[in-house]
Amino acid sequence: MSAVADKKKILTSVEYTRICQFVNGFHGLAIDCEFELRNRYFTDVNPLALTCIVQTELFNMSRGQHWRHDHRAKKLLKTYEEQAHLYNDNALIIRMACAEGANPVAMCRVLLQEKYDLKQRPQVSRLLKYPHLISDPQLAANVQQCMYSDNQEGPITDLRRRIIGEEYELKLKQLAKEAGIHFYDEHDLRRLGYDKTPDIKMILPFLYKGTVVNWIESKANFGDPKSHKWNINQQLQSYCNRFGPGIIIYWFGYQEETPTLPDNNIGITVLMDFPAKEDLVFMQLAECQSTAKKSIAPSPTTADPHSLSAAGDQSTTAIAKGAPNPLSGG
């Protein structure tokens, strides 16, 4: 476990480009590509970072291929059925997917949609999730084999990614509690009527290396510049507009340019782990309240209610402006 933790999570643009080039030039299953990256070519890079880069690259590649496979659906189905008559083989669709440069599950979708004339995606997804419902036993066996062999798409992969995402959201909340941070989570914010919500929103902001932090977003992913800009447009910009500056954590690392992008100037700090406790400065409410009470305490010789009210107003104003010393490390 410690050996994995010691591997690189921050990559230079050269390293990142080399990994992407390897992925784009690999012929075979994504799971095999990932194995080669981890165990032969980039053994010094964090394995989960490599997994995320493979996922992102293959997703970008597949977006431009769907229309081509859909257009050739009749021909692909004919090829499958001809081969299926010749060979009783559960890996036939996997080999077709490799030859076409497609994910096995994506190839299954094309064949099922064409064979059973399925017009809606949920209908196809149901057969992928429950292959035993497919009337053709050999096709059902091929689909099931694709589910086990495809680590980029399909119900098993979706479940794995959701579990990992929830695991790191839970890790964020546990670390925040251990650091003494009080916060609302997504469920609390939705009950308050917010639609777009960060993973945690501070009840009281704190300082991280001199920067105010109002929220933290958890990403069980690798933060390359393109993905990070997409996250800004889809989520982070609205958090900054509504709540002020905050932090995004890419738990599996990021490309070294990501934290310094001009897009972050709206109030975004990029990290790859929870901020170190020594870098946090919290608002000491007990100190503020004690100081406020001293400043408004009536003199033994004077207890004019009007002067007491004025003193209280001045103290409240001082606290609102951040004085006396409301942001103190202790």
Secondary structure, DSSP 8 states (H G I E B T S, - for coil): -HHHHTSB-EE-HHHHHHHHHHHHH--S-HHHHHHHIIIII-TTB-HHHHHHHHHHHHHHHHHTTHHHHHHTHHHHHHHHHHHHHH---TTHHHHHHHHHT--HHHHHHHHHHHHTT--SHHHHHHHHH-GGG-SSHHHHHHHHHHHHH-SSSSHHHHHHHHHHHHHHHHHHHHHHHHTT--EEEHHHHHHTT-SS--SEEEEEEEEETTEEEEEEEEESS-B-HHHHHHHIIIIIHHHHHHH--EEEEETT-EETTGGG-GGGGGTEEEESS---GGGEE-B-HHHHHHHHHHHH---TT---HHHHHHHHHHHHHHHHTT-SS-B---
